Amino acid sequence: MPEKRELDAGATAAYAHLFHVLADPARLSIVQHLASGEHRVRDLVDHIGLAQSTVSKHLSHLRECELVSVRTEGRASWFSLAEPRLLADVIASTERLLRATGTPASLCGHIHALMSEPSR
């Protein structure tokens, strides 16, 4: 009989939290926009069409998971993907899994451009 392994509750919670953050369509839209480069909240509001407070809340969730970083310049805050290549790898793996399970889907070209960049 195979050895029974205990689940790592901390790792399970970390994975669940990350997948929960990435499960929201608005947050995925923000990720897609940030894949093209830095944006201010106001830029994201214009692109996505959500209220400023809603975009800020979603950015807060993405920052909490350290998927997004912020750079302050004067009174402006510029947001960017913290690990763009690693996030592109996750998205590429997700696309392969979706294809394998009969639901082919692909996110925007900005993400695909990250996938073709050499690793840093």
C-alpha positions, 0 to 999 in steps of 0.5 A: 500500500502506498505511503499516505502523505499529509497535505500541506495546508499552508501550500494549499491555502497559498495556491487557493489564494493565488488562483482566487485572485486570478479568477476574477475577470476584472483582475485578468483584464488588469493583468492583460493591460499591465502586460503591455507596460506600466499604467496608472489607475486612471489609465486602467479606468479608461481602458477597462471602464470600471470605477476608480475605486473598483480598479484600485480594489482589484490592484490591491488584491493583485499587489497582496499576492505580489503579482503587481508592483507600484512605482511612485513618481510625484503624485502618480502611482505607476503599476506594473507586473512584478514577474511578467515572465513567470505570470506569462508561464502560468497563463501559457500553462493554463491555455494548454490545460484549457485546450486539453480539456476542450475549451481552447482560449487565449488571452491578449497578445500582450501576454503572448509577447511576454511569453516570447521574451527571453527569461531574465 
